[in-house]
């Protein structure tokens, strides 16, 4: 699987295409924390259609990543 690394001073993520499921999907791996997430076409379309305010709320790391609250895996 080919993958690309997208990094900044705040995050480092490996992005690749996974074909092991019933169709192609995006494989995202947080290289600092090791967490992996797969997004299929429907997931990606849902992200594209989010209003900017909702997307900013979703991407706020203090809402989940840096919280002391336990997360659902």
Predicted model as a PDB file, atoms N, CA, C, CB and O in Angstrom, pLDDT in the B-factor column:
MODEL        1                                                                  
ATOM      1  N   UNK A   1       0.850  -1.183   0.000  1.00 75.00           N  
ATOM      2  CA  UNK A   1       0.000   0.000   0.000  1.00 75.00           C  
ATOM      3  C   UNK A   1       0.889   1.238   0.000  1.00 75.00           C  
ATOM      4  CB  UNK A   1      -0.964   0.003   1.226  1.00 75.00           C  
ATOM      5  O   UNK A   1       1.738   1.411   0.875  1.00 75.00           O  
ATOM      6  N   UNK A   2       0.682   2.086  -0.986  1.00 87.00           N  
ATOM      7  CA  UNK A   2       1.360   3.375  -0.990  1.00 87.00           C  
ATOM      8  C   UNK A   2       0.750   4.252   0.094  1.00 87.00           C  
ATOM      9  CB  UNK A   2       1.258   4.060  -2.382  1.00 87.00           C  
ATOM     10  O   UNK A   2      -0.457   4.218   0.333  1.00 87.00           O  
ATOM     11  N   UNK A   3       1.594   5.032   0.740  1.00 94.00           N  
ATOM     12  CA  UNK A   3       1.069   5.975   1.719  1.00 94.00           C  
ATOM     13  C   UNK A   3       1.870   7.268   1.669  1.00 94.00           C  
ATOM     14  CB  UNK A   3       1.104   5.371   3.138  1.00 94.00           C  
ATOM     15  O   UNK A   3       3.018   7.302   1.226  1.00 94.00           O  
ATOM     16  N   UNK A   4       1.242   8.300   2.126  1.00 98.00           N  
ATOM     17  CA  UNK A   4       1.837   9.622   2.172  1.00 98.00           C  
ATOM     18  C   UNK A   4       1.792  10.102   3.612  1.00 98.00           C  
ATOM     19  CB  UNK A   4       1.104  10.614   1.218  1.00 98.00           C  
ATOM     20  O   UNK A   4       0.864   9.779   4.354  1.00 98.00           O  
ATOM     21  N   UNK A   5       2.784  10.865   3.999  1.00 98.00           N  
ATOM     22  CA  UNK A   5       2.827  11.444   5.337  1.00 98.00           C  
ATOM     23  C   UNK A   5       2.453  12.920   5.215  1.00 98.00           C  
ATOM     24  CB  UNK A   5       4.245  11.264   6.000  1.00 98.00           C  
ATOM     25  O   UNK A   5       3.050  13.665   4.438  1.00 98.00           O  
ATOM     26  N   UNK A   6       1.473  13.317   5.982  1.00 97.00           N  
ATOM     27  CA  UNK A   6       1.057  14.718   6.051  1.00 97.00           C  
ATOM     28  C   UNK A   6       1.350  15.160   7.473  1.00 97.00           C  
ATOM     29  CB  UNK A   6      -0.482  14.918   5.667  1.00 97.00           C  
ATOM     30  O   UNK A   6       0.839  14.581   8.432  1.00 97.00           O  
ATOM     31  N   UNK A   7       2.184  16.202   7.605  1.00 97.00           N  
ATOM     32  CA  UNK A   7       2.637  16.594   8.937  1.00 97.00           C  
ATOM     33  C   UNK A   7       2.668  18.103   9.092  1.00 97.00           C  
ATOM     34  CB  UNK A   7       4.014  16.018   9.220  1.00 97.00           C  
ATOM     35  O   UNK A   7       2.817  18.851   8.125  1.00 97.00           O  
ATOM     36  N   UNK A   8       2.526  18.517  10.320  1.00 92.00           N  
ATOM     37  CA  UNK A   8       2.712  19.912  10.716  1.00 92.00           C  
ATOM     38  C   UNK A   8       3.320  19.884  12.108  1.00 92.00           C  
ATOM     39  CB  UNK A   8       1.350  20.729  10.686  1.00 92.00           C  
ATOM     40  O   UNK A   8       3.665  18.818  12.617  1.00 92.00           O  
ATOM     41  N   UNK A   9       3.452  21.040  12.719  1.00 91.00           N  
ATOM     42  CA  UNK A   9       3.978  21.068  14.083  1.00 91.00           C  
ATOM     43  C   UNK A   9       2.973  20.501  15.087  1.00 91.00           C  
ATOM     44  CB  UNK A   9       4.353  22.495  14.472  1.00 91.00           C  
ATOM     45  O   UNK A   9       3.329  20.247  16.238  1.00 91.00           O  
ATOM     46  N   UNK A  10       1.715  20.300  14.661  1.00 85.00           N  
ATOM     47  CA  UNK A  10       0.669  19.831  15.569  1.00 85.00           C  
ATOM     48  C   UNK A  10       0.288  18.365  15.377  1.00 85.00           C  
ATOM     49  CB  UNK A  10      -0.546  20.676  15.400  1.00 85.00           C  
ATOM     50  O   UNK A  10      -0.266  17.757  16.293  1.00 85.00           O  
ATOM     51  N   UNK A  11       0.568  17.784  14.212  1.00 89.00           N  
ATOM     52  CA  UNK A  11       0.109  16.417  13.931  1.00 89.00           C  
ATOM     53  C   UNK A  11       0.964  15.786  12.837  1.00 89.00           C  
ATOM     54  CB  UNK A  11      -1.384  16.414  13.513  1.00 89.00           C  
ATOM     55  O   UNK A  11       1.595  16.475  12.035  1.00 89.00           O  
ATOM     56  N   UNK A  12       0.964  14.462  12.830  1.00 95.00           N  
ATOM     57  CA  UNK A  12       1.648  13.700  11.784  1.00 95.00           C  
ATOM     58  C   UNK A  12       0.776  12.492  11.470  1.00 95.00           C  
ATOM     59  CB  UNK A  12       3.105  13.264  12.229  1.00 95.00           C  
ATOM     60  O   UNK A  12       0.543  11.643  12.329  1.00 95.00           O  
ATOM     61  N   UNK A  13       0.291  12.422  10.216  1.00 97.00           N  
ATOM     62  CA  UNK A  13      -0.663  11.400   9.817  1.00 97.00           C  
ATOM     63  C   UNK A  13      -0.191  10.716   8.548  1.00 97.00           C  
ATOM     64  CB  UNK A  13      -2.056  12.003   9.615  1.00 97.00           C  
ATOM     65  O   UNK A  13       0.249  11.372   7.604  1.00 97.00           O  
ATOM     66  N   UNK A  14      -0.287   9.383   8.528  1.00 98.00           N  
ATOM     67  CA  UNK A  14      -0.027   8.612   7.314  1.00 98.00           C  
ATOM     68  C   UNK A  14      -1.365   8.385   6.625  1.00 98.00           C  
ATOM     69  CB  UNK A  14       0.695   7.247   7.632  1.00 98.00           C  
ATOM     70  O   UNK A  14      -2.336   7.967   7.256  1.00 98.00           O  
ATOM     71  N   UNK A  15      -1.408   8.664   5.330  1.00 98.00           N  
ATOM     72  CA  UNK A  15      -2.626   8.529   4.539  1.00 98.00           C  
ATOM     73  C   UNK A  15      -2.365   7.522   3.436  1.00 98.00           C  
ATOM     74  CB  UNK A  15      -3.081   9.900   3.952  1.00 98.00           C  
ATOM     75  O   UNK A  15      -1.378   7.628   2.709  1.00 98.00           O  
ATOM     76  N   UNK A  16      -3.243   6.554   3.313  1.00 97.00           N  
ATOM     77  CA  UNK A  16      -3.099   5.552   2.267  1.00 97.00           C  
ATOM     78  C   UNK A  16      -4.454   5.075   1.791  1.00 97.00           C  
ATOM     79  CB  UNK A  16      -2.273   4.375   2.762  1.00 97.00           C  
ATOM     80  O   UNK A  16      -5.486   5.432   2.360  1.00 97.00           O  
ATOM     81  N   UNK A  17      -4.446   4.266   0.743  1.00 97.00           N  
ATOM     82  CA  UNK A  17      -5.669   3.674   0.209  1.00 97.00           C  
ATOM     83  C   UNK A  17      -5.674   2.197   0.586  1.00 97.00           C  
ATOM     84  CB  UNK A  17      -5.770   3.865  -1.348  1.00 97.00           C  
ATOM     85  O   UNK A  17      -4.732   1.465   0.283  1.00 97.00           O  
ATOM     86  N   UNK A  18      -6.746   1.767   1.253  1.00 95.00           N  
ATOM     87  CA  UNK A  18      -6.895   0.379   1.671  1.00 95.00           C  
ATOM     88  C   UNK A  18      -7.895  -0.300   0.736  1.00 95.00           C  
ATOM     89  CB  UNK A  18      -7.362   0.284   3.164  1.00 95.00           C  
ATOM     90  O   UNK A  18      -8.970   0.240   0.476  1.00 95.00           O  
ATOM     91  N   UNK A  19      -7.548  -1.466   0.238  1.00 92.00           N  
ATOM     92  CA  UNK A  19      -8.445  -2.206  -0.661  1.00 92.00           C  
ATOM     93  C   UNK A  19      -8.852  -3.556  -0.080  1.00 92.00           C  
ATOM     94  CB  UNK A  19      -7.777  -2.414  -2.015  1.00 92.00           C  
ATOM     95  O   UNK A  19      -9.366  -4.406  -0.807  1.00 92.00           O  
ATOM     96  N   UNK A  20      -8.633  -3.767   1.210  1.00 91.00           N  
ATOM     97  CA  UNK A  20      -8.953  -5.051   1.831  1.00 91.00           C  
ATOM     98  C   UNK A  20     -10.441  -5.231   2.123  1.00 91.00           C  
ATOM     99  CB  UNK A  20      -8.176  -5.199   3.107  1.00 91.00           C  
ATOM    100  O   UNK A  20     -10.884  -6.359   2.340  1.00 91.00           O  
ATOM    101  N   UNK A  21     -11.210  -4.170   2.135  1.00 85.00           N  
ATOM    102  CA  UNK A  21     -12.644  -4.264   2.423  1.00 85.00           C  
ATOM    103  C   UNK A  21     -13.407  -4.502   1.115  1.00 85.00           C  
ATOM    104  CB  UNK A  21     -13.157  -2.966   3.136  1.00 85.00           C  
ATOM    105  O   UNK A  21     -12.815  -4.917   0.119  1.00 85.00           O  
ATOM    106  N   UNK A  22     -14.704  -4.245   1.116  1.00 87.00           N  
ATOM    107  CA  UNK A  22     -15.530  -4.453  -0.077  1.00 87.00           C  
ATOM    108  C   UNK A  22     -15.318  -3.398  -1.151  1.00 87.00           C  
ATOM    109  CB  UNK A  22     -16.977  -4.477   0.308  1.00 87.00           C  
ATOM    110  O   UNK A  22     -15.826  -3.538  -2.264  1.00 87.00           O  
ATOM    111  N   UNK A  23     -14.597  -2.376  -0.843  1.00 90.00           N  
ATOM    112  CA  UNK A  23     -14.302  -1.313  -1.793  1.00 90.00           C  
ATOM    113  C   UNK A  23     -13.135  -0.509  -1.271  1.00 90.00           C  
ATOM    114  CB  UNK A  23     -15.534  -0.407  -2.031  1.00 90.00           C  
ATOM    115  O   UNK A  23     -12.645  -0.745  -0.166  1.00 90.00           O  
ATOM    116  N   UNK A  24     -12.696   0.437  -2.071  1.00 94.00           N  
ATOM    117  CA  UNK A  24     -11.585   1.276  -1.635  1.00 94.00           C  
ATOM    118  C   UNK A  24     -12.019   2.172  -0.489  1.00 94.00           C  
ATOM    119  CB  UNK A  24     -11.052   2.121  -2.799  1.00 94.00           C  
ATOM    120  O   UNK A  24     -13.160   2.633  -0.430  1.00 94.00           O  
ATOM    121  N   UNK A  25     -11.088   2.407   0.414  1.00 96.00           N  
ATOM    122  CA  UNK A  25     -11.335   3.340   1.510  1.00 96.00           C  
ATOM    123  C   UNK A  25     -10.012   3.979   1.900  1.00 96.00           C  
ATOM    124  CB  UNK A  25     -11.996   2.624   2.733  1.00 96.00           C  
ATOM    125  O   UNK A  25      -8.936   3.432   1.657  1.00 96.00           O  
ATOM    126  N   UNK A  26     -10.123   5.133   2.502  1.00 97.00           N  
ATOM    127  CA  UNK A  26      -8.956   5.864   2.966  1.00 97.00           C  
ATOM    128  C   UNK A  26      -8.527   5.309   4.317  1.00 97.00           C  
ATOM    129  CB  UNK A  26      -9.251   7.381   3.059  1.00 97.00           C  
ATOM    130  O   UNK A  26      -9.358   5.093   5.199  1.00 97.00           O  
ATOM    131  N   UNK A  27      -7.231   5.079   4.475  1.00 97.00           N  
ATOM    132  CA  UNK A  27      -6.683   4.627   5.763  1.00 97.00           C  
ATOM    133  C   UNK A  27      -5.878   5.776   6.346  1.00 97.00           C  
ATOM    134  CB  UNK A  27      -5.791   3.332   5.601  1.00 97.00           C  
ATOM    135  O   UNK A  27      -4.920   6.244   5.731  1.00 97.00           O  
ATOM    136  N   UNK A  28      -6.262   6.228   7.526  1.00 97.00           N  
ATOM    137  CA  UNK A  28      -5.596   7.327   8.212  1.00 97.00           C  
ATOM    138  C   UNK A  28      -4.978   6.795   9.491  1.00 97.00           C  
ATOM    139  CB  UNK A  28      -6.582   8.488   8.511  1.00 97.00           C  
ATOM    140  O   UNK A  28      -5.657   6.128  10.272  1.00 97.00           O  
ATOM    141  N   UNK A  29      -3.700   7.080   9.720  1.00 97.00           N  
ATOM    142  CA  UNK A  29      -3.034   6.639  10.937  1.00 97.00           C  
ATOM    143  C   UNK A  29      -2.352   7.815  11.611  1.00 97.00           C  
ATOM    144  CB  UNK A  29      -2.017   5.529  10.633  1.00 97.00           C  
ATOM    145  O   UNK A  29      -1.513   8.487  11.011  1.00 97.00           O  
ATOM    146  N   UNK A  30      -2.718   8.057  12.855  1.00 94.00           N  
ATOM    147  CA  UNK A  30      -2.061   9.077  13.674  1.00 94.00           C  
ATOM    148  C   UNK A  30      -0.696   8.506  14.074  1.00 94.00           C  
ATOM    149  CB  UNK A  30      -2.937   9.466  14.954  1.00 94.00           C  
ATOM    150  O   UNK A  30      -0.624   7.591  14.894  1.00 94.00           O  
ATOM    151  N   UNK A  31       0.365   9.031  13.508  1.00 96.00           N  
ATOM    152  CA  UNK A  31       1.693   8.477  13.740  1.00 96.00           C  
ATOM    153  C   UNK A  31       2.212   8.754  15.148  1.00 96.00           C  
ATOM    154  CB  UNK A  31       2.659   9.032  12.729  1.00 96.00           C  
ATOM    155  O   UNK A  31       3.115   8.058  15.615  1.00 96.00           O  
ATOM    156  N   UNK A  32       1.675   9.728  15.815  1.00 91.00           N  
ATOM    157  CA  UNK A  32       2.106  10.015  17.189  1.00 91.00           C  
ATOM    158  C   UNK A  32       1.384   9.133  18.202  1.00 91.00           C  
ATOM    159  CB  UNK A  32       1.866  11.487  17.522  1.00 91.00           C  
ATOM    160  O   UNK A  32       1.961   8.751  19.220  1.00 91.00           O  
ATOM    161  N   UNK A  33       0.130   8.811  17.924  1.00 90.00           N  
ATOM    162  CA  UNK A  33      -0.660   8.030  18.883  1.00 90.00           C  
ATOM    163  C   UNK A  33      -0.950   6.611  18.435  1.00 90.00           C  
ATOM    164  CB  UNK A  33      -1.948   8.723  19.149  1.00 90.00           C  
ATOM    165  O   UNK A  33      -1.351   5.783  19.253  1.00 90.00           O  
ATOM    166  N   UNK A  34      -0.760   6.308  17.161  1.00 93.00           N  
ATOM    167  CA  UNK A  34      -0.977   4.969  16.654  1.00 93.00           C  
ATOM    168  C   UNK A  34      -2.408   4.616  16.295  1.00 93.00           C  
ATOM    169  CB  UNK A  34      -0.503   4.022  17.632  1.00 93.00           C  
ATOM    170  O   UNK A  34      -2.662   3.508  15.823  1.00 93.00           O  
ATOM    171  N   UNK A  35      -3.344   5.520  16.503  1.00 93.00           N  
ATOM    172  CA  UNK A  35      -4.748   5.235  16.199  1.00 93.00           C  
ATOM    173  C   UNK A  35      -4.966   5.219  14.689  1.00 93.00           C  
ATOM    174  CB  UNK A  35      -5.675   6.278  16.866  1.00 93.00           C  
ATOM    175  O   UNK A  35      -4.402   6.042  13.968  1.00 93.00           O  
ATOM    176  N   UNK A  36      -5.790   4.277  14.211  1.00 96.00           N  
ATOM    177  CA  UNK A  36      -6.078   4.140  12.781  1.00 96.00           C  
ATOM    178  C   UNK A  36      -7.576   4.308  12.573  1.00 96.00           C  
ATOM    179  CB  UNK A  36      -5.589   2.757  12.229  1.00 96.00           C  
ATOM    180  O   UNK A  36      -8.387   3.832  13.368  1.00 96.00           O  
ATOM    181  N   UNK A  37      -7.928   4.991  11.492  1.00 96.00           N  
ATOM    182  CA  UNK A  37      -9.336   5.188  11.122  1.00 96.00           C  
ATOM    183  C   UNK A  37      -9.462   4.934   9.629  1.00 96.00           C  
ATOM    184  CB  UNK A  37      -9.843   6.637  11.497  1.00 96.00           C  
ATOM    185  O   UNK A  37      -8.599   5.338   8.850  1.00 96.00           O  
ATOM    186  N   UNK A  38     -10.537   4.263   9.231  1.00 97.00           N  
ATOM    187  CA  UNK A  38     -10.823   4.020   7.820  1.00 97.00           C  
ATOM    188  C   UNK A  38     -12.045   4.834   7.426  1.00 97.00           C  
ATOM    189  CB  UNK A  38     -11.050   2.503   7.541  1.00 97.00           C  
ATOM    190  O   UNK A  38     -13.035   4.859   8.157  1.00 97.00           O  
ATOM    191  N   UNK A  39     -11.985   5.498   6.282  1.00 96.00           N  
ATOM    192  CA  UNK A  39     -13.107   6.283   5.788  1.00 96.00           C  
ATOM    193  C   UNK A  39     -13.458   5.816   4.384  1.00 96.00           C  
ATOM    194  CB  UNK A  39     -12.777   7.798   5.801  1.00 96.00           C  
ATOM    195  O   UNK A  39     -12.611   5.813   3.490  1.00 96.00           O  
ATOM    196  N   UNK A  40     -14.722   5.418   4.194  1.00 96.00           N  
ATOM    197  CA  UNK A  40     -15.157   5.031   2.861  1.00 96.00           C  
ATOM    198  C   UNK A  40     -15.737   6.248   2.140  1.00 96.00           C  
ATOM    199  CB  UNK A  40     -16.200   3.884   2.933  1.00 96.00           C  
ATOM    200  O   UNK A  40     -15.722   7.357   2.675  1.00 96.00           O  
ATOM    201  N   UNK A  41     -16.240   6.039   0.942  1.00 95.00           N  
ATOM    202  CA  UNK A  41     -16.734   7.158   0.133  1.00 95.00           C  
ATOM    203  C   UNK A  41     -17.861   7.920   0.830  1.00 95.00           C  
ATOM    204  CB  UNK A  41     -17.218   6.650  -1.219  1.00 95.00           C  
ATOM    205  O   UNK A  41     -17.912   9.148   0.758  1.00 95.00           O  
ATOM    206  N   UNK A  42     -18.755   7.209   1.497  1.00 96.00           N  
ATOM    207  CA  UNK A  42     -19.861   7.871   2.184  1.00 96.00           C  
ATOM    208  C   UNK A  42     -19.358   8.739   3.339  1.00 96.00           C  
ATOM    209  CB  UNK A  42     -20.859   6.832   2.704  1.00 96.00           C  
ATOM    210  O   UNK A  42     -19.842   9.853   3.539  1.00 96.00           O  
ATOM    211  N   UNK A  43     -18.387   8.226   4.097  1.00 95.00           N  
ATOM    212  CA  UNK A  43     -17.791   9.011   5.180  1.00 95.00           C  
ATOM    213  C   UNK A  43     -17.155  10.292   4.637  1.00 95.00           C  
ATOM    214  CB  UNK A  43     -16.739   8.175   5.935  1.00 95.00           C  
ATOM    215  O   UNK A  43     -17.350  11.377   5.185  1.00 95.00           O  
ATOM    216  N   UNK A  44     -16.394  10.148   3.557  1.00 95.00           N  
ATOM    217  CA  UNK A  44     -15.708  11.310   2.982  1.00 95.00           C  
ATOM    218  C   UNK A  44     -16.697  12.327   2.426  1.00 95.00           C  
ATOM    219  CB  UNK A  44     -14.748  10.867   1.880  1.00 95.00           C  
ATOM    220  O   UNK A  44     -16.499  13.533   2.570  1.00 95.00           O  
ATOM    221  N   UNK A  45     -17.757  11.845   1.793  1.00 96.00           N  
ATOM    222  CA  UNK A  45     -18.776  12.760   1.280  1.00 96.00           C  
ATOM    223  C   UNK A  45     -19.432  13.532   2.421  1.00 96.00           C  
ATOM    224  CB  UNK A  45     -19.840  11.988   0.481  1.00 96.00           C  
ATOM    225  O   UNK A  45     -19.707  14.724   2.288  1.00 96.00           O  
ATOM    226  N   UNK A  46     -19.681  12.858   3.536  1.00 94.00           N  
ATOM    227  CA  UNK A  46     -20.286  13.521   4.695  1.00 94.00           C  
ATOM    228  C   UNK A  46     -19.386  14.638   5.213  1.00 94.00           C  
ATOM    229  CB  UNK A  46     -20.562  12.504   5.814  1.00 94.00           C  
ATOM    230  O   UNK A  46     -19.885  15.690   5.611  1.00 94.00           O  
ATOM    231  N   UNK A  47     -18.070  14.431   5.215  1.00 92.00           N  
ATOM    232  CA  UNK A  47     -17.133  15.473   5.649  1.00 92.00           C  
ATOM    233  C   UNK A  47     -17.196  16.663   4.700  1.00 92.00           C  
ATOM    234  CB  UNK A  47     -15.691  14.919   5.720  1.00 92.00           C  
ATOM    235  O   UNK A  47     -17.208  17.813   5.138  1.00 92.00           O  
ATOM    236  N   UNK A  48     -17.235  16.385   3.411  1.00 94.00           N  
ATOM    237  CA  UNK A  48     -17.260  17.460   2.407  1.00 94.00           C  
ATOM    238  C   UNK A  48     -18.497  18.345   2.562  1.00 94.00           C  
ATOM    239  CB  UNK A  48     -17.220  16.866   0.991  1.00 94.00           C  
ATOM    240  O   UNK A  48     -18.425  19.555   2.352  1.00 94.00           O  
ATOM    241  N   UNK A  49     -19.619  17.748   2.924  1.00 95.00           N  
ATOM    242  CA  UNK A  49     -20.860  18.500   2.995  1.00 95.00           C  
ATOM    243  C   UNK A  49     -21.103  19.193   4.336  1.00 95.00           C  
ATOM    244  CB  UNK A  49     -21.994  17.593   2.704  1.00 95.00           C  
ATOM    245  O   UNK A  49     -22.114  19.879   4.489  1.00 95.00           O  
ATOM    246  N   UNK A  50     -20.211  19.034   5.305  1.00 92.00           N  
ATOM    247  CA  UNK A  50     -20.396  19.696   6.594  1.00 92.00           C  
ATOM    248  C   UNK A  50     -20.228  21.204   6.457  1.00 92.00           C  
ATOM    249  CB  UNK A  50     -19.407  19.144   7.627  1.00 92.00           C  
ATOM    250  O   UNK A  50     -19.322  21.664   5.762  1.00 92.00           O  
ATOM    251  N   UNK A  51     -21.089  21.977   7.111  1.00 94.00           N  
ATOM    252  CA  UNK A  51     -20.868  23.425   7.141  1.00 94.00           C  
ATOM    253  C   UNK A  51     -19.548  23.718   7.858  1.00 94.00           C  
ATOM    254  CB  UNK A  51     -22.057  24.158   7.847  1.00 94.00           C  
ATOM    255  O   UNK A  51     -19.120  22.937   8.708  1.00 94.00           O  
ATOM    256  N   UNK A  52     -18.915  24.815   7.528  1.00 93.00           N  
ATOM    257  CA  UNK A  52     -17.614  25.154   8.112  1.00 93.00           C  
ATOM    258  C   UNK A  52     -17.650  25.170   9.634  1.00 93.00           C  
ATOM    259  CB  UNK A  52     -17.151  26.504   7.600  1.00 93.00           C  
ATOM    260  O   UNK A  52     -16.713  24.693  10.273  1.00 93.00           O  
ATOM    261  N   UNK A  53     -18.705  25.706  10.224  1.00 91.00           N  
ATOM    262  CA  UNK A  53     -18.787  25.779  11.689  1.00 91.00           C  
ATOM    263  C   UNK A  53     -18.821  24.379  12.298  1.00 91.00           C  
ATOM    264  CB  UNK A  53     -20.036  26.577  12.123  1.00 91.00           C  
ATOM    265  O   UNK A  53     -18.175  24.137  13.317  1.00 91.00           O  
ATOM    266  N   UNK A  54     -19.553  23.470  11.699  1.00 91.00           N  
ATOM    267  CA  UNK A  54     -19.622  22.088  12.214  1.00 91.00           C  
ATOM    268  C   UNK A  54     -18.284  21.383  12.052  1.00 91.00           C  
ATOM    269  CB  UNK A  54     -20.728  21.288  11.488  1.00 91.00           C  
ATOM    270  O   UNK A  54     -17.858  20.642  12.938  1.00 91.00           O  
ATOM    271  N   UNK A  55     -17.629  21.609  10.937  1.00 88.00           N  
ATOM    272  CA  UNK A  55     -16.330  20.986  10.698  1.00 88.00           C  
ATOM    273  C   UNK A  55     -15.297  21.507  11.694  1.00 88.00           C  
ATOM    274  CB  UNK A  55     -15.862  21.247   9.254  1.00 88.00           C  
ATOM    275  O   UNK A  55     -14.490  20.729  12.202  1.00 88.00           O  
ATOM    276  N   UNK A  56     -15.306  22.789  11.978  1.00 88.00           N  
ATOM    277  CA  UNK A  56     -14.374  23.350  12.963  1.00 88.00           C  
ATOM    278  C   UNK A  56     -14.630  22.750  14.343  1.00 88.00           C  
ATOM    279  CB  UNK A  56     -14.500  24.888  13.017  1.00 88.00           C  
ATOM    280  O   UNK A  56     -13.686  22.458  15.077  1.00 88.00           O  
ATOM    281  N   UNK A  57     -15.896  22.567  14.698  1.00 86.00           N  
ATOM    282  CA  UNK A  57     -16.247  21.937  15.979  1.00 86.00           C  
ATOM    283  C   UNK A  57     -15.731  20.500  16.017  1.00 86.00           C  
ATOM    284  CB  UNK A  57     -17.785  21.963  16.203  1.00 86.00           C  
ATOM    285  O   UNK A  57     -15.180  20.069  17.030  1.00 86.00           O  
ATOM    286  N   UNK A  58     -15.899  19.772  14.946  1.00 82.00           N  
ATOM    287  CA  UNK A  58     -15.451  18.391  14.866  1.00 82.00           C  
ATOM    288  C   UNK A  58     -13.935  18.276  14.956  1.00 82.00           C  
ATOM    289  CB  UNK A  58     -15.938  17.764  13.582  1.00 82.00           C  
ATOM    290  O   UNK A  58     -13.425  17.329  15.555  1.00 82.00           O  
ATOM    291  N   UNK A  59     -13.214  19.218  14.374  1.00 81.00           N  
ATOM    292  CA  UNK A  59     -11.762  19.159  14.315  1.00 81.00           C  
ATOM    293  C   UNK A  59     -11.067  19.760  15.537  1.00 81.00           C  
ATOM    294  CB  UNK A  59     -11.293  19.859  13.090  1.00 81.00           C  
ATOM    295  O   UNK A  59      -9.838  19.756  15.606  1.00 81.00           O  
ATOM    296  N   UNK A  60     -11.822  20.267  16.485  1.00 82.00           N  
ATOM    297  CA  UNK A  60     -11.242  20.858  17.692  1.00 82.00           C  
ATOM    298  C   UNK A  60     -10.652  19.749  18.566  1.00 82.00           C  
ATOM    299  CB  UNK A  60     -12.312  21.675  18.483  1.00 82.00           C  
ATOM    300  O   UNK A  60     -11.412  18.963  19.133  1.00 82.00           O  
ATOM    301  N   UNK A  61      -9.319  19.658  18.696  1.00 74.00           N  
ATOM    302  CA  UNK A  61      -8.728  18.557  19.464  1.00 74.00           C  
ATOM    303  C   UNK A  61      -9.090  18.575  20.942  1.00 74.00           C  
ATOM    304  CB  UNK A  61      -7.242  18.593  19.327  1.00 74.00           C  
ATOM    305  O   UNK A  61      -9.058  17.529  21.591  1.00 74.00           O  
ATOM    306  N   UNK A  62      -9.431  19.732  21.487  1.00 75.00           N  
ATOM    307  CA  UNK A  62      -9.787  19.780  22.903  1.00 75.00           C  
ATOM    308  C   UNK A  62     -11.140  19.115  23.167  1.00 75.00           C  
ATOM    309  CB  UNK A  62      -9.813  21.230  23.389  1.00 75.00           C  
ATOM    310  O   UNK A  62     -11.479  18.850  24.320  1.00 75.00           O  
ATOM    311  N   UNK A  63     -11.915  18.842  22.115  1.00 70.00           N  
ATOM    312  CA  UNK A  63     -13.215  18.195  22.280  1.00 70.00           C  
ATOM    313  C   UNK A  63     -13.079  16.697  22.533  1.00 70.00           C  
ATOM    314  CB  UNK A  63     -14.077  18.433  21.050  1.00 70.00           C  
ATOM    315  O   UNK A  63     -14.055  16.067  22.938  1.00 70.00           O  
ATOM    316  N   UNK A  64     -11.921  16.107  22.313  1.00 67.00           N  
ATOM    317  CA  UNK A  64     -11.796  14.671  22.523  1.00 67.00           C  
ATOM    318  C   UNK A  64     -10.379  14.197  22.741  1.00 67.00           C  
ATOM    319  CB  UNK A  64     -12.365  13.953  21.372  1.00 67.00           C  
ATOM    320  O   UNK A  64     -10.109  13.457  23.687  1.00 67.00           O  
ATOM    321  N   UNK A  65      -9.484  14.609  21.891  1.00 67.00           N  
ATOM    322  CA  UNK A  65      -8.119  14.081  21.951  1.00 67.00           C  
ATOM    323  C   UNK A  65      -7.400  14.469  23.233  1.00 67.00           C  
ATOM    324  CB  UNK A  65      -7.325  14.566  20.762  1.00 67.00           C  
ATOM    325  O   UNK A  65      -6.743  13.630  23.849  1.00 67.00           O  
ATOM    326  N   UNK A  66      -7.512  15.708  23.638  1.00 62.00           N  
ATOM    327  CA  UNK A  66      -6.787  16.183  24.812  1.00 62.00           C  
ATOM    328  C   UNK A  66      -7.670  16.255  26.034  1.00 62.00           C  
ATOM    329  CB  UNK A  66      -6.186  17.535  24.543  1.00 62.00           C  
ATOM    330  O   UNK A  66      -7.357  16.966  26.988  1.00 62.00           O  
ATOM    331  N   UNK A  67      -8.758  15.535  26.016  1.00 55.00           N  
ATOM    332  CA  UNK A  67      -9.686  15.547  27.141  1.00 55.00           C  
ATOM    333  C   UNK A  67      -9.341  14.442  28.130  1.00 55.00           C  
ATOM    334  CB  UNK A  67     -11.129  15.390  26.651  1.00 55.00           C  
ATOM    335  O   UNK A  67      -8.798  13.408  27.744  1.00 55.00           O  
ATOM    336  N   UNK A  68      -9.655  14.657  29.403  1.00 57.00           N  
ATOM    337  CA  UNK A  68      -9.466  13.631  30.421  1.00 57.00           C  
ATOM    338  C   UNK A  68     -10.608  12.615  30.423  1.00 57.00           C  
ATOM    339  CB  UNK A  68      -9.342  14.277  31.792  1.00 57.00           C  
ATOM    340  O   UNK A  68     -10.527  11.581  31.086  1.00 57.00           O  
ATOM    341  N   UNK A  69     -11.678  12.919  29.673  1.00 58.00           N  
ATOM    342  CA  UNK A  69     -12.825  12.026  29.599  1.00 58.00           C  
ATOM    343  C   UNK A  69     -12.459  10.784  28.796  1.00 58.00           C  
ATOM    344  CB  UNK A  69     -14.038  12.743  28.970  1.00 58.00           C  
ATOM    345  O   UNK A  69     -11.744  10.888  27.800  1.00 58.00           O  
ATOM    346  N   UNK A  70     -12.942   9.590  29.216  1.00 55.00           N  
ATOM    347  CA  UNK A  70     -12.698   8.383  28.426  1.00 55.00           C  
ATOM    348  C   UNK A  70     -13.418   8.467  27.089  1.00 55.00           C  
ATOM    349  CB  UNK A  70     -13.149   7.129  29.196  1.00 55.00           C  
ATOM    350  O   UNK A  70     -14.517   9.015  27.001  1.00 55.00           O  
ATOM    351  N   UNK A  71     -12.787   7.915  26.035  1.00 55.00           N  
ATOM    352  CA  UNK A  71     -13.372   7.950  24.696  1.00 55.00           C  
ATOM    353  C   UNK A  71     -13.900   6.578  24.321  1.00 55.00           C  
ATOM    354  CB  UNK A  71     -12.341   8.428  23.659  1.00 55.00           C  
ATOM    355  O   UNK A  71     -13.412   5.548  24.785  1.00 55.00           O  
ATOM    356  N   UNK A  72     -14.916   6.599  23.464  1.00 59.00           N  
ATOM    357  CA  UNK A  72     -15.375   5.342  22.842  1.00 59.00           C  
ATOM    358  C   UNK A  72     -14.369   4.989  21.769  1.00 59.00           C  
ATOM    359  CB  UNK A  72     -16.837   5.471  22.237  1.00 59.00           C  
ATOM    360  O   UNK A  72     -13.957   5.865  21.007  1.00 59.00           O  
ATOM    361  N   UNK A  73     -13.966   3.756  21.684  1.00 56.00           N  
ATOM    362  CA  UNK A  73     -13.012   3.326  20.649  1.00 56.00           C  
ATOM    363  C   UNK A  73     -13.760   2.825  19.476  1.00 56.00           C  
ATOM    364  CB  UNK A  73     -12.057   2.249  21.162  1.00 56.00           C  
ATOM    365  O   UNK A  73     -13.154   2.411  18.488  1.00 56.00           O  
TER     366      UNK A  73                                                      
ENDMDL                                                                          
END                                                                             
